[in-house]
């Protein structure tokens, strides 16, 4: 119960069923301009990480205000409401790991491609969660009070509505990646990538850098090369330090992705797959976008009234 209370300040993505395809799909709108450097995709028009972040932030602030009435301080750190702040390059709405040589040389495989708060939490939020954990542990009868405040907050803004929107759109984004990996050009370039990796003395087992059988770096290859995994074992365990071995592997991987043409091929095929999804599910996507816009406006109003000072 206590862990559940603290976990409620962070949106949790759950697998949800995909909506059925409408037989009367709306005409597709103008598509965004292709930009492989930002991994721009057609579905970007229908979902933004800011919706999830702002809904969760607003809900957390409402809970904090409710608990304060009960004499409990629940410090939620200041958070930006600027949508651009949740999509800082190289992050992209698809969370696609568009590894490049320059990124690999700096961060190995640790570049944050997920938008918003998805992926590794910031140091500020780690510290905030530690404080909240301490409050939970030291406050008798905390759980029923928290549950009552959460229920009250969700009557005004329910972060699970934002999660449902993102799950649906991201589910279709994943479909586009799976379709892209089955397309002829990415399949051929995946073969070329594997040969390039083998020639570099790095025999990989998976079919492509990013596919249904896993994403690079694969664990078997790390083990063979004696490279420690990113995360230490145990719940909430810290990262292992970045090693030169991980950097060298990531640079070789990125080099082979580029020389084989895999990155360009998977981008084009993923784009084409999403164009088809937008054409087939246009009415549902427009509905989800309107729902997200309305939710974001409610969240912004709550944040304006309850946000702490920066």
N, C-alpha and C positions, 0 to 999 in steps of 0.2 A: 504493500500500500504506500509506504513512504517513498519508495523509488518511483512509483507511479505519479505521485504528486509533482516531483521535480521534473519528470519526463514530460509533463504536460506543457511545459514552456517551450518545447521544441516540436515542430510538426514532424509527424512520423508517416512516411509513405507506406501504404499498405496496398497489396495487390487487389484491385477491384475489377469486376467484369467489365468488358468493353461494351459500350452502347451499340445497339444493333444499327446496321446501316439503313438509312431512310430511303424508301423507294422514290421519294420526291426531293432529292438533294438540291439545295440552292445552287445557283450558278456561282462558280468559283470567282472570288474577287481578284483584283490585281495582285500579282505575286511580288514579294520583296525582291530587291536586286540581289543576285547571287554574289556572295563574298566568302570565298573559302578561308580567308584569313580570320574571319569572325565566325565561321561555320554557320552562316545564315541559312535558315530553312523555311519553307512555306508555313509550317505549323507555328513558327515563332509569332505569327500575327494573332494567335488565339490564346496564348498563355504567357504569363510573365511570372518569374519567381517572386516579384514584389507582392503579388496577390497572396501567396502563401505566407510570406514574411510579415506583411502588414496585418493580416488577419490574426496570426499567431501573437504578434506584438500587442495588438489591441486587446485580445483575450487575456494575455498575461497582465496587462495594466489594469483591466477590470477586476481580475482576481486580487491583485495587489491592493486596490482600493477597498474591496470588500473585506479582505483580511485586516486592513488597517482599522476598520470599524470594530473589529474584534480585538484590537489591541496588539496585532501582530504585524511587524514590519516585514514586507516581502519585496526586497529591493530588485527591481527590474532595470537593467542598464538602458541608457539612452540608445535609440536606434534610428538610423536615417529613414526618412520617408521618400527620398529621391530614388526613383525606380532605376536610374542608371547605376546606382551604387551596388545593386544586386546582380549586375551583369558586367563586371569588370573583365576585360580581356586578359587572358585567353578563355575565360569562362564562356559557355554558350548554353542556350536553352535546351539543347539536346544532351548536355553533359558529355558530349563526345570527346574522347581523349585524342585531340588532334595534335599529336606529338610532333615537334619539329626538332631539328638539330640544335638550334639555339636554346630552346627550352630544356632539352635533355642535358646540354652542357652545364646548365645552371642548377637544375632541380632533379635530374634523373627522371624517375617516374612520378614525382611528387607534385607536379603542377596541379593546381586546383582548376579543373574544367567545369565542375558543377556550379550552377548559378546560386546566388543567395546563400543561405545557410546550409545547403546540402553539402555533404562531404565533411571534412575535418572542421570542428568548431574553432572560433577565434579564441585567443587567449583571454579576452575580456569575458566571453561567455563561459569559459571554463572556470574562471574565478567566481563569476556570479553563481554558477551552479554549485560550487563548493560552499558558498555562503548560504544558499538556499538549503542545501543538504544539512548544514549545521543547524539551521532554524527548525527544520523538520524534526531532527533528532532530539532537539532540546525543548520542544514545545509539547506538553501533555495534551492529548485530545486533538492533535492537529488534523488528522485525516478527515474526520467528519466535517470540520470547519472548511477545509479545503474543498471537499466534494460539494458542499453547499454553495461555496463561492464560484466554483467552476460551473455548476448548473445555472447559477444566476448569470454569469458572464455569457454563456452560450445562448441565452435568450436574446442577447443583443448582437453578438457576432460569434458565429460558430466556425472555428478554424477547420473543422472537419469538412465543411463545404468547400473550402479552398483546396484541401487535400484531394477531395473527390475530383475536382476539375483538373488538377495537375496530374493525377493518376490516369485519368482518361486520355488527356492529350499526350502525356509521356508514354502511355501504352501504345498509342498509334505511332509515336516516334520510334519506339522499339520495333514495331512491325516494319517500319520503313528500313531500319538497319538490317533486319533479317532478310527482307526482300532484296536489299542492295547486295548483301553477301552472296545471294543466289544468282545475281546477274552475271553475264558472261565476262565483261571486262574486269570487274573486281575479282572474279574467280581466277582468271588468268594472272592478274597482277599479284594475287595472293600466292600463287605458285612461284612466281618470280621472286617475291619477297622471301619465301622460304628458302629458295636456292641461294639468294644473297646472304641470308643468315647462316646457312650451312657453310658457304664459302668463307665466311668470316670466323669459322670455328665455333658457331653458336647454333647447334642443331635444335630446332624448335619442334615441338610435338603438335601444337595447335595449327589449325588450317589457315588462320589469318591473324593479323595483329589484334583485331577486335571482332569477335564473332560469338556464336552461340556456345562454342566450346571453351570460351574464356577470353580474357583480355591480357595483353602483355603488361607486366612480365609474368610468365607462367611459373608456378611454384617449383615444378620439376627442374626447370632450367636454373632458377636461383640456387636450388640445392646443389645441383651438379657443379655450379661455378663457385660455391661457397659464399654466396652473397646473402646476408641476413634479410629476412622479410622486413617490410616497412614497419609493421606493428609488432610489439612484444606480445606474448601470450597473456591472457587474463583480461577480465572485464575492466574497461577503462585504462588499460595499460598504455604507457607512452610509446612514442615512435622510437625505433632504433635510429641511430645517427646515419645520415646519408654517407655512403661509402663511394670511393672511386670506382669500385667494381660495378656498382649500380649505374653510375654515370656512364661508364664505358659501354655497358650493355644497352642503355637507353640511346646513346649516340649511334651505336651500330644499328639498332632497331629503326630509329628515325631516318638514318641514311638509307637503309634498305627500303623503307616505305616510299621515300622520294624517288630513288633510282628505279624502282620497279613500277612506278606510276600508281601505286596502290592508293595513296591519299587522294589524288585527284579522281581516280576511278570510283572510289567509295563515296566521295562527296557527290559526284554527278548522279550516281545510281540512287543514292539516298534522297537527293533532291527530286528526281523523277518519281520515286515511290511516294513521296509526300505530296507532289502535285496530284497524283491519282487519289490519294486519301482525301485531300481537300475537295476535289471534284465530287467524290462519292459521299462525303459526310459533311458537306458545306453547311446544311441547315443545323445540324447538331453542333458544329464548331461555332457558328454564329451565336447560338443559344448559350453555349458555355462562355463565350467571350462576354456577352451581355451580363450573364450571371456573375462573372468575375469582376467586371467593372462596377456593378452595384455593390458587391461585397467590399471592394476596395474603398469605395466612397464612405461606407459605414465605418470601416476600420479607421480611415483617416480622420473622421469626425471624433471618434473616441480617443485617438492618439493626441489630437490637438487639445483635448480637454484634460488628459491624464498623464501625458508624457513627462518624465523628469527632465531637468535641465541637463544640457550637454556637458 
